[in-house]
Amino acid sequence: MKKIKLGQSALEVTPICLGTMTFGEQVNEADAHAIIDRAMARGVDFIDTAEMYSVPTRAATYGATETILGNYFARHPGKRRQWTLATKVAGPARGLNWIRQGSANLTADDIVQACEDSLRRLQTDVIDLYQIHWPVRHVPTFGNVYFDPGKERAGVSTIHEQLQGLARLVKAGKVREIGLSNESPFGVMEFVRLAEQHGLPRVATVQNPYCLINRAVDNGLDEVLYRQQVGLLAYSPLGFGLLTGKYDQSGLTGPDAPRGRMSLFESMQKQRWGRAESVAAARRYNELARRHGLTPTQLALGFCYGSWRVASTILGVTTVSQLDECVDAWGTELSADILAELDAIRWELRDPAI
């Protein structure tokens, strides 16, 4: 895999990134370390985590994933510099009382303190890419599809203030580059504009969902990323497992449902990925894959791997064999006819997991 540059930053990474949100919940520490070793052996050098992981988020596992990674780096001190390490500070934590006491804000001081805590858990002196996990502003995310001016949040920190907090970390040498996650076209433009206006760090990446059942990026954010030279980190490329085909026969619940986050956690069945429309759309795409002699995983990942929009695709796995299957899909080329069929299904079904 040829390395790619993230936006205008100095970071160069593999176009596959190891996601870790399963570590500490579905994956124990020993198995997580084995997955990390295997990813490195397969040539992957980019790893992403977050302070709120593992998922589904709860007080008992808050910070567990970063701790597992930190223990790995402590046991293999020579390997830390072989990885480009990304993590995220949680956005407004309303309802998540174990994160900043459930604060509805994210101040510059909050960002600095969260980074210090992540550095301690990760047992490292620098984070290569530090991202804001979701906006402080009211933005339609995580299954909400409409912007509502009536839900504007008064008295919260501005984008400028958040950039100032991130700048403090960059100046102190604790963060190399910065990024966003679950952001809108307006948010990306504003972060770039204010950074250039005030001489503050410029966002290198945006980490948003991108897969066959959620192509919201294609509705304008892709143009922003292209013109502003910001890299897309595509998360959930397999639609929380729906696009592997494993739920096609069983559904998400019941005794025959395979083990996976969608079948294990009732809370996830109530989210965007668990919608009946999402499941039905995934089955359409999976059937298309099989009809063309591909596995559903090959089709879904080939779509992301081959897209000009995507800088790096984040793979969340629970076993070494899952990781191998996903990495083996690298190089899958989708013909013009297949891409046209994908677009035709999208035209009919749109983005059910938006």
C-alpha positions as CSV (number, residue, x, y, z in Angstrom):
1,M,0.0,0.0,0.0
2,K,1.4,3.4,-1.0
3,K,1.2,5.9,1.8
4,I,-1.0,8.9,1.4
5,K,-0.7,12.4,2.8
6,L,-3.4,13.6,5.2
7,G,-4.6,17.0,3.8
8,Q,-2.0,19.7,3.9
9,S,-0.4,18.1,7.0
10,A,3.0,16.4,7.4
11,L,1.4,13.1,8.2
12,E,1.7,10.3,5.7
13,V,-0.2,7.1,6.5
14,T,-1.4,3.9,4.9
15,P,-4.8,4.1,3.2
16,I,-6.1,1.5,5.7
17,C,-6.4,2.5,9.4
18,L,-7.0,0.2,12.3
19,G,-10.0,1.2,14.3
20,T,-10.2,0.2,17.9
21,M,-13.6,0.9,19.3
22,T,-14.2,-2.8,20.0
23,F,-11.1,-3.1,22.2
24,G,-12.1,-3.3,25.8
25,E,-15.7,-4.5,25.2
26,Q,-15.9,-7.2,22.5
27,V,-12.1,-7.7,22.4
28,N,-10.0,-8.3,25.5
29,E,-6.5,-6.9,25.8
30,A,-4.5,-9.9,24.7
31,D,-6.6,-10.3,21.6
32,A,-6.4,-6.6,20.9
33,H,-2.6,-6.7,21.1
34,A,-2.6,-9.7,18.6
35,I,-4.8,-7.7,16.2
36,I,-2.4,-4.7,16.5
37,D,0.6,-7.0,15.8
38,R,-1.2,-8.5,12.8
39,A,-2.1,-5.1,11.4
40,M,1.5,-4.0,11.5
41,A,2.6,-7.3,9.9
42,R,0.2,-6.6,7.1
43,G,1.7,-3.2,6.5
44,V,-0.9,-1.0,8.3
45,D,0.7,1.9,10.2
46,F,-2.3,4.1,11.2
47,I,-4.4,3.5,14.3
48,D,-7.4,5.4,15.6
49,T,-9.0,5.5,19.0
50,A,-10.9,7.9,21.3
51,E,-11.2,8.9,24.9
52,M,-14.8,7.6,25.0
53,Y,-14.0,4.1,23.7
54,S,-14.9,1.3,24.0
55,V,-18.3,1.2,22.4
56,P,-21.1,1.1,23.4
57,T,-19.9,3.8,25.7
58,R,-20.5,3.4,29.4
59,A,-18.7,4.5,32.6
60,A,-17.1,1.1,33.3
61,T,-15.2,1.1,29.9
62,Y,-14.5,4.8,29.5
63,G,-10.9,5.1,28.4
64,A,-10.4,1.4,28.3
65,T,-9.3,1.3,24.6
66,E,-6.7,4.0,25.1
67,T,-5.4,2.1,28.1
68,I,-5.1,-1.1,26.1
69,L,-3.1,0.7,23.4
70,G,-1.0,2.4,26.1
71,N,-0.2,-1.0,27.6
72,Y,0.8,-2.3,24.1
73,F,3.2,0.6,23.6
74,A,4.7,0.2,27.0
75,R,5.4,-3.5,26.3
76,H,6.8,-2.7,22.9
77,P,8.5,0.7,23.3
78,G,10.2,0.5,19.9
79,K,6.9,0.2,18.1
80,R,5.2,3.4,19.2
81,R,7.0,5.5,16.5
82,Q,6.1,3.0,13.8
83,W,2.5,4.0,14.2
84,T,0.6,7.2,13.3
85,L,-1.6,7.5,16.4
86,A,-4.9,9.2,16.3
87,T,-7.4,9.8,19.1
88,K,-10.4,12.0,19.8
89,V,-11.7,14.3,22.5
90,A,-15.5,13.8,23.1
91,G,-17.8,16.6,22.1
92,P,-20.6,17.8,24.4
93,A,-21.1,14.9,26.9
94,R,-24.7,15.6,27.9
95,G,-26.1,12.4,29.3
96,L,-22.6,10.8,29.6
97,N,-21.9,11.8,33.2
98,W,-18.6,10.0,33.3
99,I,-17.2,12.4,30.7
100,R,-16.6,15.9,32.1
101,Q,-19.6,15.4,34.4
102,G,-21.9,15.3,31.4
103,S,-21.0,18.9,30.4
104,A,-22.9,20.3,27.4
105,N,-19.8,22.3,26.4
106,L,-16.2,21.6,25.2
107,T,-14.0,24.5,26.1
108,A,-10.3,25.1,25.3
109,D,-9.4,24.0,28.8
110,D,-11.5,20.9,28.4
111,I,-9.6,20.0,25.2
112,V,-6.3,20.5,26.8
113,Q,-7.2,18.4,29.9
114,A,-8.7,15.6,27.8
115,C,-5.5,15.5,25.7
116,E,-3.4,15.2,28.9
117,D,-5.6,12.4,30.1
118,S,-5.3,10.6,26.7
119,L,-1.5,11.0,26.7
120,R,-1.4,9.4,30.1
121,R,-3.6,6.4,29.1
122,L,-1.8,6.0,25.8
123,Q,1.6,6.1,27.6
124,T,3.0,8.4,25.0
125,D,4.4,11.9,24.8
126,V,2.7,13.0,21.6
127,I,-0.6,12.3,19.7
128,D,-0.1,12.4,15.9
129,L,-3.7,13.4,15.0
130,Y,-6.0,14.8,17.7
131,Q,-9.6,15.1,16.6
132,I,-12.8,16.7,18.0
133,H,-15.2,13.7,18.1
134,W,-18.4,15.6,17.4
135,P,-19.3,19.3,17.2
136,V,-20.2,21.6,20.1
137,R,-22.7,23.3,17.8
138,H,-26.1,21.8,17.1
139,V,-25.5,19.7,14.1
140,P,-27.6,16.8,12.7
141,T,-25.4,13.8,13.4
142,F,-25.7,10.1,14.6
143,G,-29.0,9.5,12.8
144,N,-30.5,13.0,13.0
145,V,-31.0,14.3,9.5
146,Y,-32.3,17.9,9.8
147,F,-30.6,21.1,11.0
148,D,-32.9,22.9,13.4
149,P,-32.1,26.6,14.2
150,G,-34.4,26.2,17.3
151,K,-31.9,23.8,18.8
152,E,-29.0,26.3,18.7
153,R,-26.9,26.1,21.9
154,A,-26.3,29.4,23.6
155,G,-23.2,30.1,25.7
156,V,-21.0,27.2,24.3
157,S,-17.5,27.6,23.1
158,T,-16.9,28.8,19.6
159,I,-14.9,27.2,16.9
160,H,-12.3,29.9,17.4
161,E,-12.0,29.0,21.0
162,Q,-11.7,25.3,20.3
163,L,-8.9,26.0,17.8
164,Q,-7.1,28.0,20.4
165,G,-7.2,25.1,22.7
166,L,-5.9,22.8,20.0
167,A,-3.2,25.3,19.2
168,R,-2.0,25.2,22.8
169,L,-1.4,21.5,22.5
170,V,0.4,21.8,19.1
171,K,2.6,24.6,20.5
172,A,3.5,22.4,23.5
173,G,4.5,19.6,21.2
174,K,1.8,17.2,22.6
175,V,-0.2,17.1,19.3
176,R,1.3,17.1,15.8
177,E,-1.9,17.7,13.7
178,I,-5.6,18.2,14.3
179,G,-8.8,16.9,12.8
180,L,-12.6,16.7,13.1
181,S,-15.2,14.0,13.2
182,N,-18.9,13.9,12.5
183,E,-18.6,17.3,11.0
184,S,-20.7,19.2,8.5
185,P,-19.6,21.2,5.4
186,F,-20.1,24.4,7.2
187,G,-18.0,23.2,10.2
188,V,-15.1,22.2,8.0
189,M,-15.2,25.5,6.1
190,E,-15.3,27.5,9.3
191,F,-12.5,25.6,11.0
192,V,-10.3,26.2,7.9
193,R,-11.3,29.9,7.6
194,L,-10.6,30.7,11.2
195,A,-7.3,28.8,11.2
196,E,-6.1,30.8,8.2
197,Q,-7.4,34.1,9.5
198,H,-5.8,33.7,13.0
199,G,-2.7,31.7,12.3
200,L,-4.0,28.6,14.1
201,P,-3.6,24.9,13.3
202,R,-5.4,23.8,10.1
203,V,-7.5,20.7,10.2
204,A,-5.9,17.8,8.3
205,T,-8.8,15.4,8.3
206,V,-12.5,14.8,8.9
207,Q,-13.6,11.4,10.2
208,N,-17.2,10.7,9.1
209,P,-19.2,7.7,8.2
210,Y,-18.9,6.6,4.6
211,C,-20.2,3.3,3.2
212,L,-22.8,2.0,0.7
213,I,-25.7,2.6,3.1
214,N,-24.5,6.1,4.2
215,R,-23.0,8.2,1.5
216,A,-23.9,11.6,3.0
217,V,-20.4,12.7,2.3
218,D,-21.3,12.7,-1.4
219,N,-23.9,15.4,-0.7
220,G,-21.5,18.4,-0.7
221,L,-19.0,17.6,2.0
222,D,-16.9,15.8,-0.7
223,E,-16.5,19.1,-2.6
224,V,-15.5,20.9,0.5
225,L,-12.8,18.3,1.4
226,Y,-11.5,18.4,-2.2
227,R,-11.2,22.1,-2.5
228,Q,-9.9,22.7,1.0
229,Q,-7.5,19.8,0.8
230,V,-8.8,18.0,3.9
231,G,-8.6,14.2,4.0
232,L,-11.6,12.0,4.7
233,L,-11.2,9.2,7.2
234,A,-14.0,6.9,6.4
235,Y,-15.5,5.1,9.4
236,S,-18.0,2.2,9.4
237,P,-17.2,1.2,5.8
238,L,-19.0,-2.1,6.5
239,G,-22.0,-0.5,8.0
240,F,-21.5,-2.0,11.5
241,G,-21.3,-5.4,9.9
242,L,-24.4,-5.2,7.8
243,L,-22.4,-5.0,4.6
244,T,-20.5,-8.2,5.4
245,G,-23.6,-10.2,4.7
246,K,-23.5,-12.0,8.0
247,Y,-27.0,-10.8,9.0
248,D,-28.6,-11.4,5.6
249,Q,-30.3,-14.7,6.7
250,S,-30.7,-14.3,10.4
251,G,-31.6,-10.7,11.0
252,L,-30.1,-8.7,13.9
253,T,-31.8,-10.6,16.7
254,G,-32.8,-14.1,17.7
255,P,-30.9,-17.3,18.5
256,D,-29.5,-17.6,15.0
257,A,-28.1,-14.1,14.8
258,P,-24.3,-14.1,14.5
259,R,-22.3,-12.5,17.3
260,G,-21.6,-8.9,16.4
261,R,-22.1,-5.4,17.8
262,M,-25.5,-5.2,16.1
263,S,-26.8,-8.4,17.6
264,L,-25.0,-8.1,21.0
265,F,-26.1,-4.6,22.0
266,E,-29.8,-3.7,21.9
267,S,-28.9,0.0,22.0
268,M,-27.2,-0.3,18.6
269,Q,-30.2,-1.9,17.1
270,K,-32.1,1.4,17.8
271,Q,-29.5,3.5,16.0
272,R,-29.3,4.4,12.3
273,W,-27.5,1.2,11.4
274,G,-30.3,-0.9,12.9
275,R,-33.1,0.7,11.0
276,A,-35.2,-1.7,8.9
277,E,-34.3,0.4,5.8
278,S,-30.6,0.1,6.5
279,V,-30.8,-3.7,6.9
280,A,-32.9,-4.0,3.7
281,A,-30.5,-1.7,1.7
282,A,-27.5,-3.7,2.9
283,R,-29.1,-6.9,1.7
284,R,-29.5,-5.3,-1.8
285,Y,-25.9,-4.4,-2.0
286,N,-24.8,-7.8,-0.6
287,E,-26.8,-9.6,-3.3
288,L,-25.2,-7.4,-5.9
289,A,-21.8,-8.4,-4.7
290,R,-22.5,-12.1,-4.9
291,R,-24.1,-11.7,-8.3
292,H,-20.7,-10.3,-9.5
293,G,-18.6,-13.0,-7.9
294,L,-17.5,-10.8,-5.0
295,T,-18.0,-11.2,-1.3
296,P,-20.1,-8.5,0.3
297,T,-17.0,-7.4,2.2
298,Q,-15.0,-7.1,-1.0
299,L,-17.7,-4.9,-2.6
300,A,-18.2,-2.6,0.4
301,L,-14.5,-2.1,1.0
302,G,-13.7,-1.9,-2.7
303,F,-16.1,1.0,-2.9
304,C,-14.2,2.9,-0.1
305,Y,-10.7,1.8,-1.1
306,G,-11.3,3.0,-4.7
307,S,-13.0,6.3,-4.0
308,W,-11.1,9.5,-4.7
309,R,-13.0,10.9,-1.7
310,V,-11.3,8.7,0.9
311,A,-7.9,9.2,2.3
312,S,-7.9,6.2,4.7
313,T,-10.5,3.7,5.5
314,I,-11.0,2.7,9.2
315,L,-11.4,-1.0,9.8
316,G,-13.0,-2.0,13.1
317,V,-12.6,-5.8,13.7
318,T,-12.8,-8.2,16.6
319,T,-10.5,-11.0,15.3
320,V,-7.3,-11.4,13.4
321,S,-9.2,-13.3,10.7
322,Q,-11.6,-10.4,10.2
323,L,-8.6,-8.1,9.8
324,D,-7.0,-10.4,7.2
325,E,-10.3,-10.5,5.2
326,C,-10.5,-6.7,5.2
327,V,-6.9,-6.2,4.3
328,D,-7.1,-8.9,1.6
329,A,-9.8,-6.9,0.0
330,W,-7.3,-4.1,-0.8
331,G,-6.9,-3.9,-4.5
332,T,-10.5,-4.9,-5.3
333,E,-11.4,-2.9,-8.4
334,L,-15.1,-2.3,-9.1
335,S,-16.0,-2.0,-12.8
336,A,-17.9,0.9,-14.2
337,D,-20.9,-1.4,-14.6
338,I,-20.8,-2.3,-10.9
339,L,-20.4,1.3,-9.8
340,A,-23.4,2.2,-12.0
341,E,-25.4,-0.4,-10.3
342,L,-24.4,0.9,-6.9
343,D,-25.5,4.4,-7.9
344,A,-28.8,3.0,-9.2
345,I,-29.5,1.3,-5.8
346,R,-28.6,4.5,-4.0
347,W,-30.9,6.6,-6.2
348,E,-33.7,4.3,-5.3
349,L,-33.0,3.8,-1.6
350,R,-30.9,6.9,-0.8
351,D,-28.9,6.8,2.5
352,P,-30.9,4.9,5.0
353,A,-28.2,4.9,7.7
354,I,-27.5,8.6,7.5
